[in-house]
Amino acid sequence: MTWHDDELRNELRDRLARGAVSIGPDGEVFKMLARLYPLADSRIDWRKLELRVQGGSGDEPDWTSRFVSFFREQRDVHGLSGRVIYAGDGVTTLAVQADMDDMIEIMPIVLSYPQHHYFVSERYRWCFCMSFENAIDFGLPAAVGFSS
């Protein structure tokens, strides 16, 4: 457990107490992503997905708001629902799970950590990523097929 894990737990303590979010280790998330999504240099190779939607990249003043808006837009376009799992691949080692609305509410918190950010459906049927370099992607692998 890292200092950032403790900080994240502290920031989510009220939501944890009322059961709106749950937290566990992130290892299984990355194992499943590696199993179901094509990789290049230990990251998802977005070009090889059945569906890929890019949400932008580069320097903008507020990438967190842009990501949240992109997430909501893709949720609405593709009818995404259910529980969402979040994991970062840098300074935190935790996976956070919540329903869609609660996850959207905590996105500004989890996106504040300097790392690549992954949001996946509970069954890994779709994935969003905001990279450390502020590239935003959404996609689904051919092996799984589309469903929320």
N, C-alpha and C positions, 0 to 999 in steps of 0.2 A: 504494500500500500504506500502511496506517495503522499507528500504534503498536499498536492493538488486534489487527490482523492478525498482527503479529510476536509478540504475546503468545499469541494462539491457536495459531499454529504451534509455539511453544515448549511450550505445554501438551500438544500432541498429538504431539510429536516422537518419542516411543517408538512410538506406534501408526503414525506415518508411516514410520518406519524398518523396521518389520516388515510393512508393506503392509496393515495393517488399515483404514487410512483413506487417502484421497487428497484433495488440495486443488487447487482451480483458481479462476479468477475467477467472481464470482457473476452477471455480466451476462446470460449465457444463461438462467439460472434465471428471472430476472425477465422476460425477453422471452417465455419460454414460458408463464409464469403469466399474463402480460397477453394472450397469444394464446388461451389455452385456458379461462381463468376470467373470469367477468364482473367488471368492476371498478366501483368507486365511489370517487371521490377517491383514485385510485392505490392502492387496497387491494382485496382480494377482496370482492365483494358476496356474502356468505355466504347471504343470503336467496334468491338466484337460482340456487343450485346444485340439481342433481338430488337430492342427499342432503346434509343438514347435520345434524351432531350437535354440540351445544354442551356443553362440558365445564366451564362455570362462568365467573364473572367476579367482580371485586371485590377486596377486600383479605383475604387469608388469610396466615398466617405462612409457609407454605412452598409457593409456587406451582410450584416446580420439581418437587417430589415429586408434586403433584397432576397436573401435565402428564404426567410419566412414567407414572403410573398410568393416566391417560386414554388415552395412546398405546397402552400394552399392552392395555388393555381393547378398544379399537377394532381393534387388530391381531387379537386373538383372535376377536372377533365377526364381522369381515369377512374373515378369512383372509388378511390382508396378509402379503406376504413379499417377498423380493428386496432390491435395493439401495435405499438412501434417500439423498437429497440434502438437505443443510441449507444455508440461506442466511439471513442477517440483513439487514435493510434500514436499518441505521443506522451503527454505529461500526465494523463489519467489512465488508470487500469481498470476502470469500472464500466459495466454495461448498465444503462438506465432503461427501464421499461415502463411504459405508460400508455393509456389510450391516446388516440389521435389528438384530441383537444388539449389534454394535459401536456402532451409532448410539445405541441405548438407553443403553449404557454411558457414552458421552461427552455425553449430554444435559445433565447438571449443569454441564459445562464450557461448552458453547455457550450455554446458557440464562442464564449468569451475566452476559452482556453486555447493557447496556440498549438494547434495540431490539426490533422486531417479529421473530419467529422463524418461519421456514417450513421444514417438512419435507415433501418430496414424493417420490413414487415415481420411479424412474428414467425412466419414460415419462409422468410427470405425470398419472397416472390418479386419484390421490387427493392430498390436501393437508391437513396439520395446520398450525395457526398458534397461537402464543401471542403476543398483542399486548403492546406496551409497557405497556398498561393492565391486563394480566393476564386478558384474555378468551381463552378456549380454544375452538378450533373444529376440526372435521374435516369434510371434504366432498369431493364429486367433481362434476365438471362434466358436464352432459348431453351435450356434444359428444364426450366421450371414452368414456363408458360405464364400467362397473365391472369392474375386474380388478386384481390386484396388480401 
